Amino acid sequence: MKLLYGVQGTGNGHIARARIMAAALAHRDDIDVDFVFTGRAPEKYFDMDIFGDYRTFTGLSFITKGGKVDKLATLRNAKVGQFVKDVKAFDASGYDLLVNDFEPVTAWAAKRQAIPSISISHQAAFSYDVPKSGNTIFDTLLMKIFAPTQLQLGVHWYHFNQPIIPPFVSDKPALSPAKGHVLVYLPFEDIDDIQQMLEPLSDQEFHCFHPDMPEKREAGHIHWSPTSKNAFQKSLQHCSGVIANGGFELSSEALQLGKKLLIKPLHGQFEQLSNVLTLNQLDLCQTLFQLDTDIVEEWLEAPDNEAIAFPDDPNVLIDWLKKGDFSDTQSLCDALWKNVQYGDKTRERLLALAI
């Protein structure tokens, strides 16, 4: 089987999901896969060896400023001409199937050339009846036309009785986590604003990762680092809690590790607002709507989260893709959700919410 795999490269969460799939596919001799990434400059990708000879294109992406989506800047910076040119030039004819994680170039190329296609993404979950917050008609339309495929297979923390699978999370809780620091990952916020929020909390150590930080920097109890997969995962394993935007993948990893969450959703992005809604309904996070020292100080006293065990082996999904019977999503969902283990409080919350 010849597989084309398109990945939205704007956020690291999409890439993290693709890494788990790439690691599993690398051990199979019955499937060849080519990865395509769009949404960021080629030199901004890091730790990409697992993807082999991957390709990058400009694609389409959101522009953020001060923790908000800047819609005018997004429109001004959208290289629509280049996007159309890349779609028309992309030859998808040699592939049996496109797997797409919210990536527009391969989605539209497959659509033009009538290549079978399936979305497997968190965004795809929002095409079904799941908790939503802040979505507009524009958001609904964008979700339909941004990266269109023939089938939508969502990824979420619960199935909501829809064609939705759980996330794959490879990291397992450390036997003896140090729990001395708090991990901070707020890539859409200004570094100076984050520093100002955390500076008064001198009794707590913070490990902050940011894409605009060129090298490691010590600022008293605040330790700054550029984004790096290995350093980030080690910090996540041994932290006492996570302060982050409302991205799906990092929240999933934190939930599996039982880390408490303080989430600042990216304003103007309904996906993140919806993630916060679901986590709040399950009592699995606290919310930070603006950078506020007092709220952080209060959250530092909160207890750990109850861990959720997600599956780590995507071979069940890969076998299902190869079989090609995409009308049967139920057997796939059943096989994967039976491997998800909720804590007692979370299970009670799901029952109380009747979801």
N, C-alpha and C positions, 0 to 999 in steps of 0.2 A: 504494500500500500504506500502510495506517495502522498504525504500530508504537507499542506501549507498551513503555517501557524502564524497568525497576525496578532501582534501585541501592542496595545497602547503604551507608549513609553513615557508619558508625561509624569506619572507617579510611579514610585518604586513598588507599589503593591501589585500592579499588573505583572511586573517583571518577576516579583517573588513567586507569584502563582505559576508563571511560565517555567521558572527554574525547577520546580518540583516535577512538572510534566516532562521537562527536558531530561532530567536525571533518570526518570523511569523509561523514557523512550530510548535513551542511550544504551540500555541493556537489552533491547529487543532487535532481532534481526529480521522481523516480519514487517517493519514499518520504517520508511525513510521520511525524515522531516526537515523542512527548511523554515527558519524563523525570520520574520520581518518585524521591525520595530519602527514606529513613527512617533513624533510628538516632542522630541528634544534634539538638540544638536548632537551629532555623532560623537564628539569628544566628551560629552557629558555622561555617557554610559560608563558603568564601572562593574568589575567582577562579572564579565560576560562570557568567560571561556566555555561554560557549559553549553552555550548555544552554537558553537562551531562557527561556520562561515555565514553568520547572520547578515541580513541586509537592513539598511536604514533608509527611510525617506522622510521628507519634511512633515507630511501629514497635516493634521489640524489639532490645535491645542487651545486651552484656556489661558488667558493672561490674568494673573492675580496681583493685587496691590494692597498691602496693609490688612491681610487676612480676608479679603473679599475678591470675588470674581469681578474683573473690570471688563464689562461687556463691550464698551466702546473700543478699548484697547485690543480686545480679542478680535473684533471685526476688522480693525485697522491692520492688525498684524497677520491676519489670515491670508496665506499665500494661495488663494483659490486657483489662480492660473497654474501654478506649479502642481497643485493637488490634481487638477484635471489632467494635466500632462502626464503625471506619474501613473494615474489610473489607466489612461489609454495605452501607455507604454508597457504596462505590467503584463507579462505573459503567464497566465495561470493555466494554460491548456494541458500541461503535463501532470497536473495534480488530480488525485481522486477525490479529495475533500479539503475544504478550508475549515479550520478551527479558528475562531475569531474571539479575541478578548478586547472588544470595543475599539478596534483598529480600522479606520475608514478606507485606506488605500486598497488593502487586500479584499475587504468586503465589497467595495464597488467594482473592483476588477473581476472578482468571482461572479458577481451579479451580471456584469456585461457579457461574460463568456460562458454563462450557464454552468458554472462549476458548483456541485453540491456544497452547501455551507451551513455551519452551525455556530451560533454564539454560545460560548460557555464563559459567563462573566457575572459579576455582581450586578452590573447594569441591566443585564437580561432579566434579572429577577423582578425589576420594576415594570416589566411588561405584563406582570400578573398582579393578582390581588394580594399585595403585601402592604405593611404599614408605610405610609408616605407622609412627608411633611414639606411644605414650601414648594410643591410642584405646580407649575403653571402650564398653560396650553403650549407655550414655547418649549418647555422641558419635555412634555409628552411627545411633541412633534420631533424634537431633536433626537430623542431616544430611538425613534422609528427610522429616521433617515441618516443618522450619523454613520452608522456601520451596519447596514441592513444585511440580514442573512435569512435563509429559508426556515430555520428552526431556532428558537430561543430556549436555552437551558440555563436557568438562573443558578446563582450560588449565593447562599445566605446562611444565617445562623439557625434557621428553622425552615421547614419545608412549606408551611402554611397551606398544605394540601394542594400544592401546585407542582409543575415540572421544575423543581428546584433541588439541587444537591448541596451537601455541606462543603465547606472549604477544606482543602488539604493543607495540613500544617505539620511540618516535619519535626520541629523542635519539641522535645519533651522537657518537663520540669527538671531542673537540676536537683540532685539529691540534697545538697546543702547550699542553697543560694545565700549569698552574703547579705543581701537586702540592706546595704548601707546607703545607697544612692537612689535618686529618682531619675528616670530616663525622660528626657524632653525632646520631642521631635515635632517642631512647628515650622515646617518649611515655607509656609505661606506668610509667616509673620516676619517683621524686621528684627534683625539680631539685637539692635539696641533696645527695642521695646521688650523683648524677652528678658534681656539682661536687667532692665529696670524693674520688671515684675518680680524677678527672683532674688535680686540683690538684698532686700531687707531680711530674707529668710536665711540668716547666716548660720543657723544651727543645722541646716539640712544641706547635704551635698547633692548637686545636680550635674548630670552628664547630658550635655546638650549637643545634638547633631544637627547640622544645617548645611544645605547645599551651597550657600554663599560663604561658608567658612573655608578659606584656602588651606589652613593648617591648624594643628592643635594649639590651643591657647588656654592658659590658666588665668582665672579671674577670681582668686580667693576660693570660695566654696563652689564656684561654677566652673565646670570644665567643658570647654568647647572643642568639637572635633568636626572635620569634614565627613560627609556621608561615606560609609564603608561597610560592606556587608558583614564581614567577620567581627569587626569591633562593635558594630551595632548589635549583632545577635548575642555577643558575650555580655554586653551591657544590659540587654533585655533579660537575659537569663537570671542575672544577679541583682536586678533592681527591686525596690520595694513597691514601685508603682510607675505608671506611665502617664505623662501629659502629652497629648497629641491632638492633631486634627482628626476629623471624623472619617478617615479612610478605612476601608473594610479590612484589608489584609493585616495591618498592624494591630487593629483591634482583635482580630481573630487569633493572632499569635499571643497577644496578651491574655486573652480569655483562656486559651489552652494552658498557659503557664500560671493561671490564677492570680494575675497582677491586677490591682485596682486601677481604674481608669478615670482620668479627668480629661474630658473631650471638649475641644474648641472647634465646632464645625466651621467649615469654610463658608462664609456668608455668600449667598447667591448660587450655591450648588446644592440642589435639593437632595442629591444622593447622600451627602454627609448629614444634612438635617434629618433625613429619614433614618440613617443609621443611629443617630443619637436618640431619636424617638423610640426605636426598637430596643436599644440598650437601656433606656430609662424605664420602659415598660417592664423589662425583665430585671430591673434593679441591679444592673451590671455596670453602671457608670454614673459619674456626676458631670455636670455640664458647666463649661466656662464660655460664656457668650462674648466676653471681652477680657483682655489681659488684666487680671485683678489679683493683687497680692493676697488680700484677705481671703478670697475663695480658695486659693492654693493652700494657704496656711490651715484653713479648716479641713480641707480634703486630706492633708498629710496625716491627720488623726484617724481617718477612716480605716476600717478593717480590710483585709485582703478580699479579693473576689473569690467566689466559688469557681473552681476550674471546670472547663468543659473540654472533654476529650474528643477531638476531631480525627477523622481518618488521615493517615499519612501516605497511603499507597494508592496512586491513581490508576493502577493496572486494570481494575474493574471498569473504570471509565474508558481506558484505552481499548480494552477488549470489546466494549459496547460500540465504540466508534468504528472499529474494524468490521464488526458484524454488519453494521449498516442499516439495522432496522430501527430507524429513528422515530417510528410511530409508537414504539414501546419504550416510553420513558419511565413507566411505573416500576418495571423490574430493576432498572438502574437505580432509581431513587430508593427503593426498598433495600437494595443490597448495601447502599452507602449509609443510609440513615441508621441502620441497625448497629453500626459501628460508632455512633455518636453517644457519648455518655454525659448527661447533664447531672449537676449536683441536685440534692433534694430540694433546696430553696428555689432553684431555677425551674425545676420540673413543676413544683407547686405553683409558681408564678405563671407558667405556660397554661396550666389547667385553669387557674383563676381568670386568666385573660381569654379563655376559650379559644386559644389558637394552637 
